[in-house]
Amino acid sequence: GTRDRQAFLATILDPKLQIDPYTVEDFDIRRYGDVALLSGRTQMTGHYDGAAFSSHYRYIDVYALQDGQWRVVSVQITPVRE
């Protein structure tokens, strides 16, 4: 489903979430003026509230250059079926 910024940040900053080191595959950056698209694929493992998890997904992040700073304006994550 769709989550807003606050819900997304609350999830990734939750102290119960522990993410193991991971690598990004198929990483690509495409810049179109003041907009950049970053995409890739990753497999992530870790623990949430003591329970182990594993996820495999593709993502695309959209950045916009605002006042000389690159800022995330959109994050899209799609699970990859095994």
C-alpha distances in whole Angstrom, upper triangle without the diagonal:
4,7,10,13,14,12,11,15,16,14,16,19,19,23,22,20,22,22,24,26,24,25,23,24,24,24,25,25,26,27,28,30,28,25,24,21,21,19,20,19,19,20,19,21,22,22,20,22,24,22,22,19,19,16,17,15,15,14,16,17,18,21,24,27,28,31,32,29,26,23,19,18,14,13,11,10,10,12,15,16,20
4,7,10,12,10,9,13,14,13,15,18,18,22,22,20,23,22,25,26,24,25,23,24,24,24,24,24,24,25,25,27,25,22,22,19,19,19,20,20,20,21,20,22,23,23,21,23,26,24,24,21,21,18,18,16,16,14,14,15,16,19,21,24,25,28,29,26,23,20,16,14,11,10,9,10,11,13,17,19,22
4,7,8,6,6,10,11,10,12,15,15,19,19,18,21,20,23,25,24,25,23,25,25,24,24,24,25,25,26,27,25,22,22,20,20,19,20,20,20,21,20,22,21,21,19,21,24,23,23,20,20,18,19,17,17,15,15,15,16,18,20,23,23,26,27,24,22,18,15,13,11,10,10,11,13,15,19,21,24
4,6,5,6,9,10,11,13,14,16,19,20,19,22,21,25,26,25,26,24,26,26,25,25,24,25,25,25,26,23,21,21,19,20,20,22,22,22,23,22,24,23,23,21,22,26,25,25,23,23,21,22,19,19,16,16,14,15,16,18,21,20,23,25,22,20,16,13,11,10,10,11,13,16,18,22,24,27
4,6,5,6,8,10,11,12,14,18,19,18,20,20,23,24,23,24,23,25,26,23,24,22,23,23,24,24,21,19,19,18,18,19,21,21,21,23,21,23,22,22,20,22,25,25,25,23,23,21,22,19,19,16,15,13,14,14,16,18,18,21,22,19,17,13,10,9,9,9,12,14,17,19,23,25,28
4,5,5,6,9,10,10,12,15,17,16,19,20,23,24,24,26,25,27,28,26,27,26,27,27,27,28,25,23,22,22,21,22,23,24,23,24,22,23,22,21,19,20,23,24,24,23,23,22,23,21,21,19,19,16,17,18,19,21,21,23,24,21,19,16,13,13,13,13,15,16,19,21,25,27,30
4,6,5,6,9,10,10,14,15,14,17,18,22,23,23,24,24,26,27,26,26,26,27,28,29,29,27,24,24,22,21,22,22,22,21,22,20,21,20,19,16,17,21,21,21,20,21,19,21,19,20,17,18,17,18,19,21,24,23,26,27,23,21,18,15,15,13,12,14,14,17,18,22,24,27
4,5,5,6,9,10,14,15,13,15,15,19,20,19,21,20,23,24,22,23,22,24,25,26,27,24,21,20,19,18,18,19,19,18,19,17,18,17,17,15,17,20,20,20,18,18,16,18,16,16,14,15,13,15,16,19,21,22,24,25,21,19,15,12,13,11,9,11,11,14,16,19,22,24
4,5,5,6,8,12,13,12,14,15,18,19,19,21,20,23,25,23,24,23,25,25,26,27,24,22,21,20,19,19,20,20,19,20,17,19,17,17,15,17,20,20,20,19,20,18,20,18,19,16,17,14,16,16,19,21,21,23,23,20,18,15,12,13,13,11,14,14,17,19,22,25,27
4,6,5,6,10,11,10,14,15,18,20,21,23,23,26,27,26,27,26,28,29,30,31,28,26,25,24,22,22,23,23,21,21,18,19,17,16,13,14,18,18,19,18,19,18,21,20,21,19,20,18,20,20,22,25,24,26,27,23,22,18,16,17,16,14,16,16,19,20,23,25,27
4,6,5,9,9,8,11,12,16,18,18,20,20,23,25,24,25,25,27,28,30,31,28,26,24,23,21,21,21,20,18,18,15,15,14,13,10,12,15,15,16,14,16,15,17,16,18,17,18,17,19,20,23,25,26,28,28,25,22,19,17,17,16,14,15,14,16,16,20,22,24
4,6,8,9,7,9,9,13,14,15,17,17,21,23,21,23,23,25,26,28,29,27,24,22,21,19,19,18,18,16,16,13,14,12,12,11,13,15,16,16,14,15,14,16,15,17,15,17,15,18,19,21,24,24,26,26,22,20,17,15,16,15,13,14,13,16,16,19,22,23
4,6,9,7,10,11,14,16,17,20,20,24,26,24,25,25,28,28,30,31,28,26,24,23,21,22,21,21,19,19,16,16,14,13,12,13,16,17,17,16,18,17,20,19,20,19,20,18,20,20,23,24,24,26,26,22,21,18,16,18,17,16,18,17,20,20,23,26,27
4,5,6,9,11,15,17,18,21,22,25,28,26,28,28,31,32,34,34,32,29,28,26,24,24,24,23,20,20,16,16,13,11,9,10,13,14,15,15,17,17,20,20,22,21,22,21,23,24,26,28,28,30,30,26,24,22,20,21,20,18,19,18,21,21,24,26,27
4,5,7,11,14,16,18,22,23,27,29,28,30,30,33,34,36,37,34,32,30,29,26,26,26,25,22,21,17,16,12,11,9,9,11,13,15,15,18,19,22,22,24,23,25,24,26,26,29,30,30,32,32,28,27,24,22,24,23,21,23,21,24,23,26,28,28
4,6,10,13,16,18,22,23,26,29,28,31,31,34,35,37,39,36,34,32,30,27,27,26,24,21,19,16,14,10,8,5,5,8,10,11,12,15,17,20,21,24,23,25,24,27,28,31,33,33,35,35,31,29,26,24,26,24,22,23,21,23,22,24,25,26
4,6,10,13,15,18,19,23,25,24,27,28,31,32,34,36,33,31,28,27,24,23,22,20,17,16,12,11,8,6,5,7,9,10,10,10,12,13,16,17,20,19,22,21,24,25,28,30,31,33,32,28,26,24,22,23,22,19,20,18,20,18,21,22,23
4,7,10,12,16,18,21,24,23,26,27,30,32,34,36,34,31,29,27,24,23,21,19,16,14,11,9,5,5,6,8,9,10,9,10,12,13,16,17,20,20,22,22,25,26,29,31,32,33,33,29,27,25,23,25,23,20,21,19,20,19,21,23,23
4,7,8,12,14,17,20,19,23,24,27,29,32,33,31,29,26,24,21,20,18,16,12,11,7,6,4,7,8,12,12,12,10,9,10,11,13,14,17,17,19,19,23,24,27,29,30,32,31,27,25,23,21,23,22,18,19,16,18,17,18,20,20
4,6,10,13,16,19,19,22,24,28,30,33,34,33,30,27,25,21,20,18,16,12,10,7,6,5,8,11,14,13,13,10,10,10,11,13,15,18,18,21,21,24,25,29,30,32,34,32,29,26,25,23,26,24,21,21,18,20,18,19,20,20
4,7,10,14,17,16,20,22,25,27,31,32,31,28,25,23,19,18,16,14,11,10,8,8,9,12,15,18,17,17,14,13,12,13,14,15,17,17,20,20,23,24,27,29,30,32,30,27,25,24,22,25,23,20,21,18,20,19,19,21,21
4,7,10,14,13,17,19,22,25,28,30,29,26,23,21,17,15,12,11,7,7,6,8,10,13,16,19,19,18,15,13,11,11,11,12,14,14,17,17,21,22,26,27,30,32,30,26,24,23,21,24,22,18,18,16,17,16,16,18,18
4,7,10,10,14,16,20,22,26,28,27,24,21,18,15,13,10,9,6,7,8,11,13,17,19,23,22,21,18,16,13,13,11,12,12,13,15,16,20,21,24,26,28,31,29,25,22,22,20,23,21,18,18,16,17,16,16,18,18
4,7,6,10,13,16,19,22,25,24,21,18,15,11,9,6,6,5,8,9,13,15,19,21,25,25,23,20,17,15,13,11,10,9,10,12,13,17,18,22,23,26,29,27,24,20,20,18,20,18,15,15,13,14,14,14,17,17
4,5,9,12,16,19,22,25,25,22,18,15,12,9,6,5,6,9,12,15,18,22,24,27,27,26,22,19,16,14,11,10,9,11,13,15,18,19,23,25,28,31,28,26,22,22,20,22,20,17,16,14,15,14,13,16,16
4,6,10,13,16,19,22,23,20,16,13,10,8,5,6,9,12,15,18,22,25,27,30,30,29,25,22,19,16,13,12,9,10,11,14,16,18,22,24,27,30,28,25,22,22,20,21,19,17,16,15,15,15,14,17,17
4,7,10,14,17,20,20,17,13,11,7,6,4,7,9,13,15,19,21,25,26,30,30,29,26,23,20,17,14,13,10,10,10,11,14,15,18,20,23,26,24,21,18,19,17,19,17,15,15,14,15,16,16,19,20
4,7,10,13,16,17,14,10,8,6,5,6,10,13,16,18,22,25,28,29,33,33,32,29,26,23,20,17,15,12,11,9,11,12,13,16,18,21,24,22,20,16,17,16,17,16,15,15,15,16,18,18,21,22
4,7,10,13,13,11,7,6,5,7,9,13,15,19,21,24,26,29,30,34,35,34,31,28,25,23,20,17,14,12,10,10,10,10,13,14,18,21,18,17,13,15,14,15,15,14,15,16,18,20,20,24,25
4,7,10,11,8,6,5,7,9,12,15,18,22,24,27,30,32,33,36,38,36,34,31,28,25,22,19,16,14,11,11,10,10,12,13,17,20,18,17,14,15,14,15,15,15,16,17,19,22,22,26,27
4,6,7,6,4,6,9,12,15,19,21,25,26,30,32,34,35,38,40,39,36,33,31,28,25,22,19,16,13,12,10,9,10,10,14,17,15,14,12,13,14,14,15,16,17,20,22,25,25,29,31
4,6,5,6,8,11,14,18,21,24,28,29,33,35,37,37,40,42,41,39,36,34,30,28,24,21,18,15,14,11,10,10,10,14,17,15,15,13,14,15,14,15,17,18,21,23,26,27,31,33
4,6,8,11,14,17,21,24,27,30,32,35,37,39,39,42,44,43,41,38,36,33,31,27,24,21,17,16,12,11,9,9,12,14,13,13,12,14,15,15,17,19,21,24,26,29,30,34,36
4,7,10,13,17,20,24,26,30,30,34,35,37,36,39,41,41,39,36,35,32,30,26,23,20,16,14,11,8,6,5,8,10,10,10,9,10,12,12,14,17,19,22,25,28,30,33,36
4,7,10,13,17,20,23,26,27,30,32,34,34,37,39,38,36,33,31,28,26,23,20,16,13,10,7,6,5,6,10,13,12,11,9,10,10,10,11,13,15,19,21,25,26,30,32
4,7,10,13,17,19,23,24,27,29,31,31,35,36,35,34,30,28,25,23,20,17,14,10,8,6,5,6,8,12,15,14,12,9,10,9,10,11,12,14,16,19,22,23,27,29
4,6,10,14,16,20,21,25,27,29,29,32,34,33,31,28,25,22,20,16,13,10,7,6,5,6,9,12,15,18,17,15,11,11,10,10,10,10,11,13,15,19,20,23,25
4,7,11,13,17,18,21,23,26,26,30,31,30,28,25,22,19,17,14,11,8,5,5,7,8,11,14,17,20,18,16,12,12,10,12,11,10,10,12,14,17,17,21,23
4,7,10,14,16,19,22,24,25,29,30,28,26,22,20,16,14,11,7,5,4,6,9,11,15,17,20,24,22,19,16,15,13,14,12,10,9,10,11,14,14,18,19
4,7,10,13,16,19,22,23,27,28,26,23,20,17,14,11,9,6,6,7,9,12,14,18,21,24,27,25,22,18,18,16,17,15,12,11,10,11,12,12,15,17
4,7,10,14,17,20,21,25,25,23,20,17,14,11,8,6,4,6,9,12,15,18,21,24,27,30,28,25,22,21,18,19,17,13,12,10,9,10,9,12,13
4,6,10,13,16,18,22,22,20,17,14,11,8,6,6,6,8,11,13,17,19,23,25,28,31,29,26,22,22,19,21,18,14,13,10,11,10,9,12,13
4,7,10,14,16,19,19,17,14,11,7,6,4,7,9,11,15,17,20,22,26,29,31,34,32,29,26,25,22,23,21,17,16,12,12,10,9,11,11
4,7,10,12,16,16,14,11,8,6,5,6,8,11,13,16,17,21,23,26,29,31,33,32,28,25,24,21,23,20,17,16,13,13,11,12,14,13
4,7,10,13,12,11,7,6,4,6,9,12,15,16,19,20,24,26,29,32,33,36,35,31,28,27,24,26,23,20,19,16,16,14,14,15,15
4,7,10,9,8,6,6,7,9,12,14,17,18,21,22,25,27,30,32,34,36,35,31,29,27,24,26,24,21,20,17,18,16,17,18,18
4,6,6,5,4,6,9,11,15,17,20,21,24,24,27,29,32,34,35,38,37,33,31,28,26,28,25,22,22,19,20,18,19,20,20
4,5,5,6,7,10,12,16,18,21,21,24,24,27,28,31,34,34,37,36,32,30,28,25,26,24,21,21,19,20,18,20,21,21
4,6,9,10,14,16,20,21,24,24,27,27,30,31,34,36,37,39,39,35,33,30,28,29,27,24,24,22,23,21,24,24,24
4,7,10,13,16,20,22,25,26,29,29,32,33,36,39,39,41,41,37,35,33,30,32,30,26,26,24,24,22,24,24,24
4,7,10,13,17,19,23,24,27,28,31,33,36,38,39,42,41,37,35,33,30,31,29,25,25,22,22,19,21,21,20
4,7,10,14,17,20,22,25,26,30,31,35,37,38,41,40,36,34,32,29,30,28,24,23,20,20,17,18,18,18
4,7,10,13,17,18,22,23,26,28,32,35,36,39,38,34,31,29,26,27,25,21,20,16,16,13,15,15,14
4,7,10,14,16,19,21,25,27,31,33,35,38,37,33,30,28,25,26,23,20,18,15,14,11,11,12,11
4,6,10,12,16,18,21,24,28,30,32,35,34,31,27,26,22,23,20,17,15,11,10,7,8,10,10
4,7,10,14,16,20,23,26,29,31,35,33,30,27,25,22,23,20,16,14,10,9,6,5,8,8
4,7,10,13,17,19,23,26,28,32,31,27,24,22,19,20,16,13,10,7,5,4,5,8,10
4,7,10,14,17,20,23,26,29,28,25,21,20,17,17,14,11,8,6,5,6,7,10,12
4,7,10,13,17,20,22,26,25,22,18,16,13,14,11,7,6,4,6,9,10,14,16
4,7,10,13,17,19,23,22,19,15,14,11,11,8,6,5,7,9,12,13,17,20
4,7,10,13,16,19,18,15,12,10,7,8,6,5,6,9,12,15,17,20,23
4,7,10,13,16,16,13,10,8,6,6,5,6,9,12,15,18,20,24,26
4,7,9,13,12,10,6,5,4,6,7,9,12,15,18,21,23,27,29
4,6,10,10,8,6,5,7,7,9,12,15,18,21,25,27,30,33
4,7,6,5,4,6,9,10,13,16,19,22,25,28,30,34,36
4,5,5,6,7,10,10,14,17,20,23,27,30,32,36,38
4,6,8,10,13,14,18,20,24,27,30,33,36,39,42
4,7,10,13,15,18,20,24,27,30,33,35,38,40
4,6,10,12,15,17,21,23,27,30,32,35,37
4,7,9,12,14,17,20,23,26,28,32,34
4,6,9,11,15,18,21,24,26,30,32
4,6,8,11,14,17,20,23,26,29
4,7,10,14,17,20,23,26,29
4,7,10,13,17,19,23,26
4,7,10,13,16,19,22
4,7,10,13,16,19
4,7,10,13,16
4,6,9,13
4,6,9
4,6
4
